[in-house]
Amino acid sequence: MLIEYIEECMKIAHYEIIEDENAFWGEIPGLQGVWGKAKTLEECRYALKETLEEWIIFRLKNNLELPVIAEIDLNRLAVAA
């Protein structure tokens, strides 16, 4: 379920080219603080996914609610654990 959640989050990610820095910026709408920046799009995706994973772990560890993405509710898992 966690992998599916991450995959669904990555599907809604938004990327932009930062022309003056010759870099890519990526973020996941609705997930405050989840963003990545790198020289290539592939590196940006990797950075974004890594940030997402850390964000999920932080929120679960601190009993902070996670948004439901594609009908996947990780909050139920946190309560059950």
Secondary structure by P-SEA (a helix, b strand, c coil): caaaaaaaaaaabbbbbcccccbbbbbbccccccccccccaaaaaaaaaaaaaaaaaaaaaacccccccccccaaaaaaac
